[in-house]
């Protein structure tokens, strides 16, 4: 009888054991219940994480800030120690921040991260012990709520998805440095709260056809710079590629081509600070975009994203201490800088080779246009050596100043300095300072609207040294601080994504006061008679510039701009540099 009772108890104990795979079934994602054909809605995603957080103490979900849609942004944290104070975690834990749904039609990461968190929580995959995961479940909330099934031309699933533009129709992956949207401002708050060592932004891409489901777009290693950039390029990236290959998930660098075959060769994409990984790089975070191939089946793309993130966790577990040491060193390397590069170009002398898995393509006559078109043939796969230009060199640099002085009144600039935790102080009384002063000498402007702006480019300045009185309330920004790269990239007008190039200072480009020619003619004559050097320069310009010589207004305007009446604010950049 006792033996029978023992067997019965043993049977009951064994029958109560739950395998991780079985427990995972208690928290199915919409992706799974749709058999890999659909992506979860915004509300389904948030509800899923709320339910996980109720069940598993390792998971925490919190509302963090506003978006243009009126709905909040959330972050979801996975930590085996159930500690969610990031300042306490930063010293001993490697932190990975995962961003999903910046383009909600590219929904692979949304579903893959739900699977990842669930499987970590139930023990289906081993939870990391030294790494904290933080995810923004859906960054572009407004775009996610604007669901349809047609705007992603050629994409192979899911059945319906969100729209690329946010509520105000901004592409949020062009907004990180200019921060026109509430989303971008909240992202900055999240980023500085979390202070991630590694940043992953999940995307979907096209441009050519090839065999890979997965491609990676790491931040450009020369731009990241130093030992940190070298680690990214020579250790982290190759290890990720190798680890994924052992799992039968071959991956290649982002195929940066359009309407060309990849075997002709291509260059690495340069992620300027407008992009997520370009922005996070300014604080020495190791950044990468996952770019799955939109022509591959949706289920396959989500699974690939899942495995990639899991392998990145493995790298963080192994190299976490090294990564944090490299970041700490990078945070101080500016102390040795004299110059800082503000523009870059591909180094055409330094070319790498890729063993690339593609498809043969033919150039055929289009029955639609009657012109030539590309057509890939998936029945003719190949492996070819392809040239890859993944080294960049600076083409222009600026001398790093000790400090900047921002004239008061430019509130949007000040707001963004605040959001990005840039330290500054207010000048307490009128003070005379010797400064490096910029006047805008030349610039070009895009003719078509781009993300709510008509950005400038090829900006050039004339700089002079002057002694200037600054007023009480003007803003002093020292460069010896953690945010130095953000300061230089935004305040130097010739930098690609400077605040000047994003039109923050366009009012200085418009002359506010003019002259009446019939009155100024007499004053112009007096100026020439009183200044022989000016007269000589004026006559020389007329003799060498026929257009100028034939325009009475151009001549008077030229003289007006050299008169005492010409307003000093015109073309005067309202940020000054203290070099010593």
Secondary structure as GFF3:
##gff-version 3
##sequence-region A 1 580
A	DSSP	alpha_helix	2	16	.	.	.	ID=ss1
A	DSSP	alpha_helix	20	24	.	.	.	ID=ss2
A	DSSP	three_ten_helix	25	27	.	.	.	ID=ss3
A	DSSP	alpha_helix	30	33	.	.	.	ID=ss4
A	DSSP	alpha_helix	42	55	.	.	.	ID=ss5
A	DSSP	beta_strand	59	66	.	.	.	ID=ss6
A	DSSP	beta_strand	72	78	.	.	.	ID=ss7
A	DSSP	alpha_helix	86	89	.	.	.	ID=ss8
A	DSSP	beta_strand	94	99	.	.	.	ID=ss9
A	DSSP	alpha_helix	108	122	.	.	.	ID=ss10
A	DSSP	beta_strand	131	136	.	.	.	ID=ss11
A	DSSP	alpha_helix	141	145	.	.	.	ID=ss12
A	DSSP	three_ten_helix	172	174	.	.	.	ID=ss13
A	DSSP	alpha_helix	182	194	.	.	.	ID=ss14
A	DSSP	beta_strand	198	205	.	.	.	ID=ss15
A	DSSP	beta_strand	214	218	.	.	.	ID=ss16
A	DSSP	alpha_helix	221	224	.	.	.	ID=ss17
A	DSSP	alpha_helix	226	231	.	.	.	ID=ss18
A	DSSP	pi_helix	232	236	.	.	.	ID=ss19
A	DSSP	alpha_helix	237	246	.	.	.	ID=ss20
A	DSSP	beta_strand	251	253	.	.	.	ID=ss21
A	DSSP	three_ten_helix	262	264	.	.	.	ID=ss22
A	DSSP	beta_strand	266	267	.	.	.	ID=ss23
A	DSSP	alpha_helix	276	281	.	.	.	ID=ss24
A	DSSP	beta_strand	286	293	.	.	.	ID=ss25
A	DSSP	alpha_helix	298	330	.	.	.	ID=ss26
A	DSSP	three_ten_helix	333	336	.	.	.	ID=ss27
A	DSSP	beta_strand	339	346	.	.	.	ID=ss28
A	DSSP	beta_strand	352	365	.	.	.	ID=ss29
A	DSSP	beta_strand	372	389	.	.	.	ID=ss30
A	DSSP	beta_strand	392	399	.	.	.	ID=ss31
A	DSSP	beta_strand	403	406	.	.	.	ID=ss32
A	DSSP	alpha_helix	411	419	.	.	.	ID=ss33
A	DSSP	beta_strand	425	426	.	.	.	ID=ss34
A	DSSP	beta_strand	431	445	.	.	.	ID=ss35
A	DSSP	beta_strand	456	470	.	.	.	ID=ss36
A	DSSP	beta_strand	475	478	.	.	.	ID=ss37
A	DSSP	alpha_helix	484	491	.	.	.	ID=ss38
A	DSSP	three_ten_helix	506	509	.	.	.	ID=ss39
A	DSSP	alpha_helix	517	530	.	.	.	ID=ss40
A	DSSP	alpha_helix	532	544	.	.	.	ID=ss41
A	DSSP	alpha_helix	546	549	.	.	.	ID=ss42
A	DSSP	alpha_helix	552	560	.	.	.	ID=ss43
A	DSSP	beta_strand	575	578	.	.	.	ID=ss44
###
